[in-house]
Amino acid sequence: MTTTPHHAPLDRNLAIEMVRVTEAAAMAAGRVLGWDDKDLADQMAVDAMRAALDSVAVDGEVVIGEGEKDEAPMLYIGERVGSGAAPVVDIAVDPIEGTTLVANGMPGAVSIITLAERGTMMRSHVAYMEKSWWAPPRVARSTSRRRPAKTSGTSRMSWACARATSRW
């Protein structure tokens, strides 16, 4: 008797999905790098991030964003994103941190997103607060402001965040 193996659907890692989301935003903003139009760079990043997020299998709600502060294009607080499938998550987002840098063709802009289980992330209308990121120690030591993350070869996340700062 021969049995046909049952193939379960491929389980996608949300961290890798978020790399794709930030990469989409950074690549979109990078298309107008140095055009002296920070609103256009921001709009392109927001549109790309929203489209990428809507393809991810999550039921997400934006709880921290920066658009309300400066009336910029935004993923607004309370906006639902994702396909609507589990897991249910809160999202903090800034499609481009450093729009002036992008507009002026300078390095240092990044695309940022954070996910947490629904109800575990602080909800705040405050745009500026102490921000930190966590990485394995070897990654944290090898990434510096003087050397762009893209050239350090430390991680795909660093590479995706650095894309908006690259000239191509």
BATIRO-820172 format. One line per 3 residues: number of its first residue (from 0); their letters; for each residue x, y, z of N, C-alpha, C, O, CB. Coordinates in nm, 2 decimals. Glycine has a CB too. Example, Ala and Ser with C-alpha at 12.3 -4.5 7.8 and 13.67 -1.06 7.14 Angstrom:
<rs>
0	as	1.32 -0.57 0.78 1.23 -0.45 0.78 1.32 -0.33 0.78 1.42 -0.33 0.85 1.13 -0.45 0.90 ~ 1.28 -0.22 0.71 1.37 -0.11 0.71 1.29 0.00 0.79 1.34 0.11 0.80 1.41 -0.06 0.57 $
</rs>
This chain:
<rs>
0	mtt	0.08 -0.12 0.00 0.00 0.00 0.00 0.09 0.12 0.00 0.18 0.14 0.08 -0.10 0.00 0.12 ~ 0.06 0.22 -0.09 0.14 0.34 -0.10 0.06 0.45 -0.04 -0.06 0.47 -0.07 0.18 0.37 -0.25 ~ 0.12 0.53 0.03 0.05 0.65 0.09 0.12 0.78 0.03 0.24 0.78 0.00 0.06 0.66 0.24 $
3	tph	0.03 0.87 0.00 0.08 1.00 -0.05 0.11 1.09 0.07 0.03 1.11 0.16 -0.03 1.06 -0.14 ~ 0.23 1.14 0.07 0.27 1.23 0.18 0.18 1.35 0.18 0.15 1.41 0.08 0.41 1.27 0.18 ~ 0.14 1.39 0.30 0.06 1.52 0.32 0.16 1.63 0.33 0.24 1.63 0.42 -0.04 1.51 0.44 $
6	hap	0.14 1.73 0.25 0.23 1.85 0.25 0.15 1.96 0.32 0.06 2.01 0.26 0.28 1.89 0.11 ~ 0.20 2.00 0.43 0.14 2.12 0.50 0.18 2.24 0.43 0.29 2.25 0.37 0.18 2.12 0.65 ~ 0.10 2.35 0.43 0.14 2.47 0.37 0.26 2.53 0.43 0.29 2.51 0.55 0.02 2.58 0.38 $
9	ldr	0.34 2.59 0.36 0.47 2.65 0.40 0.43 2.76 0.51 0.36 2.85 0.48 0.55 2.71 0.29 ~ 0.49 2.75 0.63 0.47 2.84 0.73 0.57 2.96 0.71 0.69 2.94 0.70 0.50 2.78 0.88 ~ 0.51 3.08 0.69 0.59 3.20 0.67 0.63 3.27 0.80 0.55 3.28 0.89 0.51 3.30 0.57 $
12	nla	0.75 3.31 0.80 0.80 3.38 0.92 0.77 3.52 0.91 0.80 3.59 0.81 0.96 3.36 0.93 ~ 0.70 3.58 1.01 0.66 3.72 1.01 0.77 3.82 1.01 0.76 3.92 0.95 0.57 3.75 1.13 ~ 0.88 3.78 1.07 1.00 3.87 1.06 1.05 3.89 0.92 1.08 4.00 0.88 1.12 3.81 1.15 $
15	iem	1.05 3.78 0.84 1.09 3.80 0.70 0.99 3.87 0.63 1.02 3.95 0.54 1.11 3.66 0.64 ~ 0.86 3.85 0.66 0.75 3.93 0.59 0.77 4.08 0.62 0.75 4.16 0.53 0.61 3.88 0.64 ~ 0.81 4.11 0.74 0.83 4.26 0.78 0.95 4.31 0.71 0.96 4.43 0.68 0.84 4.27 0.93 $
18	vrv	1.05 4.23 0.68 1.17 4.27 0.60 1.12 4.31 0.46 1.16 4.42 0.41 1.28 4.16 0.59 ~ 1.03 4.23 0.41 0.97 4.26 0.27 0.89 4.39 0.28 0.89 4.47 0.18 0.89 4.15 0.22 ~ 0.82 4.41 0.38 0.74 4.53 0.40 0.82 4.66 0.40 0.80 4.76 0.33 0.64 4.53 0.52 $
21	tea	0.93 4.66 0.49 1.02 4.77 0.50 1.10 4.79 0.37 1.13 4.90 0.33 1.11 4.76 0.62 ~ 1.13 4.68 0.31 1.21 4.69 0.19 1.12 4.76 0.08 1.17 4.84 0.00 1.25 4.55 0.14 ~ 1.00 4.72 0.07 0.91 4.78 -0.03 0.90 4.94 -0.01 0.90 5.01 -0.10 0.76 4.72 -0.02 $
24	aam	0.89 4.98 0.12 0.88 5.12 0.15 1.01 5.19 0.11 1.01 5.30 0.05 0.84 5.14 0.30 ~ 1.12 5.13 0.15 1.25 5.19 0.13 1.28 5.20 -0.02 1.33 5.30 -0.07 1.36 5.11 0.20 ~ 1.25 5.10 -0.10 1.27 5.10 -0.24 1.18 5.20 -0.31 1.23 5.27 -0.40 1.24 4.96 -0.30 $
27	aag	1.06 5.21 -0.27 0.97 5.31 -0.33 1.02 5.45 -0.30 1.03 5.54 -0.39 0.83 5.30 -0.27 ~ 1.06 5.48 -0.18 1.12 5.62 -0.15 1.25 5.64 -0.22 1.28 5.75 -0.26 1.14 5.63 0.01 ~ 1.33 5.54 -0.24 1.45 5.55 -0.31 1.44 5.59 -0.45 1.53 5.65 -0.51 1.52 5.42 -0.30 $
30	rvl	1.32 5.57 -0.51 1.30 5.61 -0.65 1.30 5.76 -0.67 1.33 5.81 -0.78 1.17 5.56 -0.70 ~ 1.28 5.84 -0.56 1.28 5.98 -0.56 1.39 6.04 -0.48 1.39 6.16 -0.44 1.14 6.04 -0.52 ~ 1.49 5.96 -0.45 1.61 6.01 -0.37 1.67 6.13 -0.44 1.71 6.12 -0.56 1.71 5.89 -0.36 $
33	gwd	1.69 6.23 -0.36 1.75 6.35 -0.41 1.66 6.45 -0.49 1.71 6.54 -0.55 1.87 6.32 -0.49 ~ 1.53 6.42 -0.50 1.44 6.50 -0.58 1.39 6.63 -0.50 1.32 6.71 -0.56 1.32 6.42 -0.62 ~ 1.44 6.65 -0.38 1.40 6.76 -0.30 1.25 6.77 -0.28 1.19 6.88 -0.27 1.45 6.89 -0.37 $
36	dkd	1.19 6.65 -0.26 1.04 6.65 -0.24 1.01 6.54 -0.13 0.98 6.43 -0.16 0.96 6.62 -0.37 ~ 1.02 6.59 0.00 1.00 6.49 0.11 0.86 6.44 0.12 0.84 6.32 0.16 1.04 6.55 0.24 ~ 0.76 6.52 0.08 0.62 6.47 0.08 0.60 6.36 -0.02 0.53 6.26 0.01 0.53 6.58 0.05 $
39	lad	0.66 6.37 -0.14 0.65 6.26 -0.24 0.72 6.14 -0.19 0.67 6.03 -0.21 0.71 6.31 -0.38 ~ 0.84 6.15 -0.13 0.91 6.03 -0.08 0.83 5.96 0.02 0.82 5.84 0.03 1.05 6.07 -0.02 ~ 0.77 6.04 0.11 0.69 5.99 0.22 0.56 5.92 0.16 0.53 5.81 0.20 0.64 6.10 0.32 $
42	qma	0.50 5.98 0.07 0.38 5.92 0.01 0.41 5.79 -0.06 0.34 5.69 -0.05 0.32 6.02 -0.10 ~ 0.52 5.79 -0.14 0.56 5.66 -0.21 0.59 5.55 -0.11 0.55 5.44 -0.13 0.68 5.69 -0.30 ~ 0.66 5.58 0.00 0.69 5.48 0.10 0.56 5.43 0.17 0.55 5.31 0.19 0.79 5.54 0.21 $
45	vda	0.47 5.52 0.21 0.35 5.49 0.27 0.26 5.40 0.18 0.21 5.29 0.23 0.26 5.61 0.31 ~ 0.25 5.43 0.06 0.17 5.35 -0.04 0.23 5.22 -0.06 0.15 5.12 -0.06 0.16 5.42 -0.17 ~ 0.36 5.21 -0.07 0.43 5.08 -0.09 0.41 4.99 0.04 0.39 4.87 0.03 0.57 5.10 -0.12 $
48	mra	0.43 5.06 0.16 0.42 4.98 0.28 0.28 4.93 0.30 0.26 4.81 0.34 0.46 5.07 0.40 ~ 0.18 5.01 0.28 0.04 4.97 0.29 0.01 4.85 0.20 -0.05 4.75 0.24 -0.06 5.09 0.26 ~ 0.05 4.86 0.07 0.02 4.75 -0.02 0.09 4.62 0.03 0.04 4.51 0.02 0.07 4.79 -0.16 $
51	ald	0.22 4.63 0.07 0.29 4.52 0.12 0.23 4.46 0.24 0.22 4.34 0.26 0.44 4.55 0.14 ~ 0.19 4.54 0.34 0.12 4.50 0.46 -0.01 4.42 0.43 -0.04 4.32 0.49 0.10 4.61 0.55 ~ -0.08 4.47 0.33 -0.21 4.41 0.30 -0.19 4.27 0.24 -0.29 4.19 0.24 -0.28 4.49 0.20 $
54	sva	-0.07 4.23 0.20 -0.05 4.09 0.15 0.00 4.00 0.26 0.02 3.88 0.23 0.05 4.10 0.04 ~ 0.02 4.05 0.38 0.07 3.97 0.49 -0.04 3.91 0.57 -0.14 3.97 0.59 0.16 4.05 0.58 ~ -0.03 3.78 0.61 -0.13 3.71 0.68 -0.13 3.75 0.83 -0.08 3.67 0.91 -0.12 3.56 0.67 $
57	vdg	-0.18 3.87 0.86 -0.20 3.92 0.99 -0.33 4.00 1.00 -0.38 4.04 0.90 -0.08 4.00 1.04 ~ -0.38 4.01 1.12 -0.49 4.10 1.14 -0.43 4.21 1.23 -0.42 4.20 1.35 -0.62 4.03 1.22 ~ -0.38 4.32 1.16 -0.31 4.42 1.22 -0.38 4.55 1.24 -0.47 4.59 1.16 -0.18 4.45 1.15 $
60	evv	-0.35 4.62 1.35 -0.40 4.76 1.37 -0.28 4.85 1.40 -0.20 4.82 1.49 -0.51 4.76 1.48 ~ -0.27 4.96 1.33 -0.17 5.06 1.36 -0.20 5.13 1.49 -0.31 5.19 1.50 -0.15 5.16 1.24 ~ -0.11 5.12 1.59 -0.13 5.19 1.71 -0.03 5.30 1.74 -0.06 5.39 1.82 -0.11 5.09 1.83 $
63	ige	0.08 5.31 1.66 0.17 5.42 1.67 0.22 5.45 1.53 0.26 5.37 1.46 0.30 5.38 1.76 ~ 0.20 5.58 1.50 0.24 5.63 1.37 0.28 5.77 1.38 0.26 5.83 1.49 0.13 5.61 1.26 ~ 0.33 5.83 1.28 0.38 5.97 1.29 0.30 6.07 1.20 0.32 6.19 1.21 0.53 5.97 1.25 $
66	gek	0.22 6.02 1.12 0.15 6.11 1.02 0.06 6.21 1.09 0.06 6.32 1.03 0.06 6.02 0.94 ~ 0.00 6.19 1.20 -0.09 6.29 1.26 -0.01 6.41 1.31 -0.06 6.52 1.31 -0.16 6.23 1.38 ~ 0.12 6.39 1.34 0.20 6.50 1.39 0.23 6.60 1.29 0.21 6.72 1.31 0.34 6.44 1.44 $
69	dea	0.26 6.56 1.17 0.29 6.66 1.06 0.20 6.66 0.94 0.24 6.71 0.84 0.43 6.64 1.02 ~ 0.08 6.60 0.96 -0.02 6.59 0.85 0.04 6.54 0.73 0.01 6.58 0.62 -0.07 6.73 0.83 ~ 0.14 6.44 0.74 0.20 6.38 0.63 0.11 6.26 0.58 0.02 6.22 0.65 0.34 6.33 0.66 $
72	pml	0.14 6.21 0.46 0.08 6.09 0.42 0.11 5.98 0.53 0.22 5.98 0.58 0.12 6.04 0.28 ~ 0.02 5.90 0.56 0.04 5.81 0.67 -0.04 5.68 0.67 -0.14 5.67 0.59 0.01 5.88 0.80 ~ 0.01 5.59 0.75 -0.07 5.47 0.79 -0.12 5.53 0.92 -0.05 5.54 1.02 0.02 5.34 0.81 $
75	yig	-0.25 5.55 0.93 -0.31 5.63 1.04 -0.33 5.54 1.16 -0.36 5.42 1.15 -0.43 5.70 1.01 ~ -0.33 5.59 1.28 -0.36 5.52 1.40 -0.50 5.47 1.40 -0.60 5.55 1.37 -0.34 5.61 1.53 ~ -0.52 5.34 1.42 -0.65 5.28 1.41 -0.67 5.21 1.28 -0.77 5.13 1.27 -0.76 5.38 1.44 $
78	erv	-0.59 5.23 1.18 -0.60 5.17 1.05 -0.58 5.02 1.06 -0.48 4.97 1.12 -0.51 5.23 0.95 ~ -0.66 4.94 1.00 -0.65 4.80 0.99 -0.57 4.76 0.87 -0.60 4.80 0.76 -0.79 4.72 1.00 ~ -0.47 4.67 0.89 -0.39 4.63 0.78 -0.37 4.48 0.78 -0.40 4.42 0.89 -0.25 4.70 0.78 $
81	gsg	-0.32 4.42 0.68 -0.30 4.28 0.67 -0.42 4.21 0.60 -0.52 4.28 0.57 -0.28 4.22 0.81 ~ -0.41 4.08 0.59 -0.52 4.01 0.52 -0.64 3.98 0.61 -0.75 3.94 0.57 -0.47 3.88 0.47 ~ -0.62 4.00 0.74 -0.73 3.98 0.84 -0.72 3.84 0.90 -0.80 3.81 0.99 -0.86 3.99 0.77 $
84	aap	-0.62 3.76 0.86 -0.60 3.63 0.92 -0.52 3.64 1.05 -0.45 3.74 1.07 -0.53 3.54 0.82 ~ -0.53 3.54 1.13 -0.45 3.54 1.26 -0.30 3.53 1.22 -0.27 3.48 1.11 -0.48 3.41 1.35 ~ -0.21 3.59 1.30 -0.23 3.64 1.43 -0.28 3.78 1.43 -0.27 3.85 1.33 -0.09 3.63 1.50 $
87	vvd	-0.33 3.82 1.55 -0.39 3.95 1.57 -0.28 4.03 1.64 -0.23 4.00 1.74 -0.52 3.95 1.66 ~ -0.24 4.14 1.57 -0.12 4.22 1.62 -0.15 4.37 1.62 -0.23 4.42 1.55 0.00 4.19 1.53 ~ -0.07 4.44 1.71 -0.06 4.58 1.71 0.07 4.62 1.63 0.16 4.54 1.62 -0.05 4.64 1.85 $
90	iav	0.06 4.73 1.56 0.17 4.77 1.47 0.22 4.91 1.50 0.13 5.00 1.51 0.14 4.75 1.32 ~ 0.35 4.94 1.52 0.40 5.07 1.52 0.48 5.09 1.39 0.55 4.99 1.35 0.50 5.09 1.65 ~ 0.47 5.20 1.33 0.52 5.21 1.19 0.57 5.35 1.16 0.51 5.45 1.21 0.42 5.17 1.09 $
93	dpi	0.68 5.36 1.09 0.72 5.49 1.02 0.78 5.44 0.89 0.90 5.40 0.88 0.83 5.57 1.11 ~ 0.70 5.46 0.78 0.75 5.41 0.65 0.89 5.47 0.61 0.97 5.40 0.55 0.65 5.44 0.54 ~ 0.91 5.59 0.64 1.04 5.65 0.62 1.08 5.74 0.74 1.01 5.85 0.75 1.05 5.73 0.48 $
96	egt	1.17 5.70 0.81 1.23 5.79 0.92 1.35 5.86 0.85 1.45 5.80 0.83 1.27 5.71 1.05 ~ 1.33 5.99 0.83 1.44 6.06 0.76 1.39 6.11 0.62 1.47 6.10 0.53 1.56 5.98 0.75 ~ 1.27 6.16 0.61 1.22 6.20 0.47 1.31 6.31 0.42 1.33 6.32 0.30 1.08 6.24 0.48 $
99	tlv	1.36 6.40 0.50 1.44 6.51 0.46 1.57 6.46 0.40 1.63 6.51 0.30 1.47 6.61 0.57 ~ 1.62 6.35 0.47 1.75 6.29 0.42 1.72 6.23 0.28 1.81 6.25 0.19 1.79 6.18 0.51 ~ 1.61 6.16 0.26 1.58 6.11 0.12 1.56 6.22 0.02 1.62 6.22 -0.09 1.45 6.02 0.13 $
102	ang	1.49 6.33 0.06 1.47 6.44 -0.03 1.60 6.50 -0.07 1.61 6.55 -0.19 1.38 6.54 0.03 ~ 1.69 6.51 0.02 1.82 6.57 -0.01 1.93 6.48 -0.06 2.04 6.52 -0.08 1.87 6.64 0.11 ~ 1.89 6.35 -0.08 1.98 6.25 -0.14 2.09 6.21 -0.04 2.20 6.18 -0.09 2.05 6.31 -0.26 $
105	mpg	2.06 6.22 0.09 2.16 6.19 0.19 2.14 6.05 0.25 2.02 6.00 0.24 2.16 6.29 0.30 ~ 2.24 5.99 0.30 2.22 5.85 0.37 2.16 5.87 0.51 2.16 5.98 0.56 2.36 5.78 0.38 ~ 2.11 5.76 0.56 2.07 5.75 0.70 1.92 5.73 0.72 1.88 5.71 0.83 2.10 5.88 0.76 $
108	avs	1.84 5.74 0.61 1.69 5.71 0.63 1.67 5.56 0.64 1.74 5.48 0.58 1.62 5.77 0.51 ~ 1.57 5.53 0.72 1.53 5.39 0.74 1.38 5.38 0.73 1.30 5.47 0.76 1.58 5.33 0.87 ~ 1.33 5.26 0.71 1.19 5.22 0.71 1.17 5.13 0.83 1.25 5.04 0.85 1.14 5.15 0.58 $
111	iit	1.07 5.17 0.92 1.06 5.10 1.05 0.92 5.04 1.07 0.82 5.10 1.03 1.09 5.20 1.16 ~ 0.92 4.92 1.12 0.79 4.86 1.16 0.82 4.77 1.28 0.92 4.70 1.29 0.73 4.78 1.04 ~ 0.72 4.76 1.37 0.73 4.67 1.48 0.59 4.61 1.50 0.49 4.68 1.49 0.77 4.75 1.61 $
114	lae	0.59 4.48 1.53 0.46 4.41 1.56 0.47 4.35 1.70 0.58 4.31 1.75 0.44 4.30 1.45 ~ 0.35 4.35 1.76 0.34 4.28 1.89 0.20 4.23 1.90 0.11 4.27 1.84 0.37 4.39 2.01 ~ 0.19 4.13 1.99 0.06 4.07 2.01 -0.04 4.18 2.05 -0.01 4.27 2.13 0.06 3.96 2.12 $
117	rgt	-0.17 4.17 2.00 -0.27 4.27 2.02 -0.28 4.30 2.17 -0.29 4.21 2.25 -0.40 4.23 1.96 ~ -0.28 4.43 2.21 -0.30 4.47 2.34 -0.17 4.48 2.42 -0.17 4.52 2.54 -0.39 4.38 2.41 ~ -0.05 4.44 2.37 0.07 4.45 2.44 0.16 4.57 2.41 0.26 4.59 2.48 0.15 4.32 2.42 $
120	mmr	0.12 4.64 2.31 0.20 4.76 2.27 0.14 4.89 2.32 0.02 4.90 2.32 0.22 4.77 2.12 ~ 0.22 4.97 2.38 0.17 5.10 2.43 0.11 5.18 2.31 0.17 5.19 2.20 0.28 5.18 2.49 ~ -0.01 5.23 2.33 -0.08 5.31 2.23 -0.05 5.46 2.27 -0.07 5.50 2.38 -0.23 5.29 2.23 $
123	shv	0.00 5.53 2.17 0.04 5.67 2.20 0.03 5.76 2.08 0.05 5.71 1.96 0.19 5.67 2.25 ~ -0.02 5.88 2.10 -0.02 5.98 1.99 0.11 6.06 1.99 0.13 6.14 1.90 -0.14 6.07 2.01 ~ 0.20 6.03 2.08 0.33 6.10 2.09 0.42 6.05 1.98 0.45 5.93 1.98 0.39 6.09 2.23 $
126	aym	0.46 6.13 1.89 0.55 6.09 1.78 0.69 6.07 1.82 0.76 5.98 1.77 0.54 6.19 1.67 ~ 0.75 6.15 1.91 0.89 6.14 1.94 0.90 6.09 2.09 0.85 6.14 2.18 0.96 6.27 1.92 ~ 0.98 5.98 2.10 1.01 5.92 2.23 1.14 5.85 2.21 1.19 5.84 2.10 0.89 5.83 2.28 $
129	eks	1.19 5.79 2.32 1.31 5.72 2.31 1.29 5.59 2.23 1.19 5.52 2.25 1.37 5.68 2.45 ~ 1.37 5.57 2.12 1.35 5.46 2.03 1.47 5.37 2.05 1.58 5.42 2.06 1.33 5.50 1.89 ~ 1.45 5.24 2.05 1.56 5.15 2.05 1.53 5.03 1.96 1.41 5.00 1.93 1.59 5.10 2.20 $
132	wwa	1.63 4.96 1.92 1.61 4.84 1.84 1.70 4.73 1.90 1.80 4.76 1.96 1.65 4.86 1.69 ~ 1.66 4.61 1.88 1.73 4.49 1.94 1.78 4.40 1.83 1.71 4.38 1.73 1.64 4.42 2.04 ~ 1.90 4.36 1.85 1.96 4.26 1.75 2.06 4.18 1.82 2.10 4.21 1.93 2.03 4.34 1.63 $
135	ppr	2.09 4.06 1.76 2.20 3.98 1.83 2.32 4.06 1.85 2.35 4.15 1.77 2.23 3.85 1.74 ~ 2.40 4.04 1.95 2.52 4.12 1.98 2.61 4.14 1.87 2.67 4.25 1.85 2.59 4.06 2.10 ~ 2.64 4.03 1.79 2.73 4.05 1.68 2.68 4.15 1.57 2.76 4.22 1.51 2.76 3.91 1.61 $
138	var	2.55 4.15 1.55 2.49 4.24 1.46 2.50 4.39 1.51 2.54 4.48 1.44 2.34 4.21 1.43 ~ 2.46 4.40 1.64 2.46 4.54 1.70 2.61 4.60 1.70 2.62 4.72 1.68 2.41 4.53 1.84 ~ 2.71 4.51 1.72 2.85 4.56 1.72 2.89 4.60 1.58 2.97 4.70 1.57 2.94 4.46 1.78 $
141	sts	2.85 4.53 1.48 2.90 4.56 1.35 2.83 4.66 1.27 2.87 4.70 1.16 2.90 4.43 1.27 ~ 2.72 4.71 1.32 2.64 4.81 1.24 2.67 4.95 1.31 2.66 4.96 1.43 2.49 4.78 1.24 ~ 2.71 5.04 1.23 2.75 5.18 1.28 2.69 5.28 1.19 2.66 5.26 1.08 2.90 5.19 1.30 $
144	rrr	2.69 5.41 1.25 2.64 5.52 1.17 2.74 5.56 1.06 2.71 5.61 0.95 2.61 5.64 1.26 ~ 2.87 5.53 1.09 2.97 5.57 0.99 2.98 5.48 0.87 3.01 5.52 0.76 3.11 5.57 1.06 ~ 2.94 5.35 0.89 2.95 5.26 0.79 2.80 5.21 0.76 2.74 5.15 0.85 3.04 5.13 0.82 $
147	pak	2.75 5.24 0.64 2.61 5.20 0.62 2.58 5.05 0.64 2.67 4.97 0.61 2.57 5.23 0.48 ~ 2.47 5.02 0.70 2.44 4.88 0.73 2.44 4.79 0.61 2.48 4.67 0.62 2.30 4.87 0.79 ~ 2.41 4.84 0.49 2.42 4.76 0.37 2.55 4.70 0.34 2.56 4.59 0.30 2.38 4.85 0.25 $
150	tsg	2.66 4.78 0.37 2.79 4.73 0.34 2.85 4.64 0.46 2.95 4.57 0.44 2.89 4.84 0.32 ~ 2.78 4.64 0.57 2.83 4.56 0.68 2.81 4.41 0.67 2.87 4.33 0.73 2.78 4.61 0.81 ~ 2.71 4.38 0.58 2.67 4.24 0.56 2.62 4.17 0.68 2.62 4.05 0.69 2.79 4.17 0.51 $
153	tsr	2.56 4.24 0.78 2.52 4.18 0.90 2.39 4.11 0.89 2.37 4.01 0.96 2.52 4.28 1.01 ~ 2.29 4.17 0.82 2.16 4.10 0.82 2.08 4.16 0.71 2.10 4.27 0.66 2.09 4.13 0.95 ~ 1.98 4.08 0.67 1.89 4.12 0.56 1.81 4.24 0.61 1.78 4.33 0.53 1.79 4.01 0.52 $
156	msw	1.77 4.25 0.74 1.70 4.37 0.79 1.78 4.49 0.77 1.73 4.60 0.73 1.66 4.34 0.93 ~ 1.91 4.49 0.80 1.99 4.61 0.79 2.00 4.65 0.64 1.99 4.76 0.61 2.13 4.58 0.84 ~ 2.01 4.55 0.55 2.01 4.57 0.41 1.88 4.64 0.36 1.89 4.74 0.29 2.04 4.45 0.33 $
159	aca	1.77 4.59 0.41 1.64 4.64 0.36 1.63 4.79 0.41 1.58 4.87 0.34 1.52 4.56 0.42 ~ 1.67 4.81 0.54 1.65 4.95 0.59 1.75 5.04 0.52 1.72 5.16 0.51 1.68 4.95 0.74 ~ 1.86 5.00 0.47 1.96 5.08 0.41 1.92 5.11 0.26 1.98 5.20 0.20 2.09 5.02 0.41 $
162	rat	1.83 5.04 0.20 1.80 5.06 0.06 1.76 5.21 0.03 1.79 5.25 -0.08 1.69 4.97 0.02 ~ 1.69 5.28 0.11 1.65 5.41 0.08 1.77 5.51 0.08 1.76 5.62 0.02 1.55 5.46 0.18 ~ 1.88 5.46 0.13 2.00 5.55 0.13 2.09 5.53 0.02 2.19 5.60 0.01 2.07 5.54 0.27 $
165	srw	2.07 5.43 -0.06 2.16 5.39 -0.17 2.13 5.46 -0.30 2.01 5.49 -0.33 2.16 5.24 -0.19 ~ 2.23 5.50 -0.37 2.21 5.55 -0.50 2.22 5.44 -0.61 2.32 5.36 -0.60 2.31 5.67 -0.53 ~ 2.13 5.43 -0.69 2.14 5.33 -0.80 2.10 5.38 -0.93 2.10 5.31 -1.03 2.05 5.21 -0.77 $
</rs>
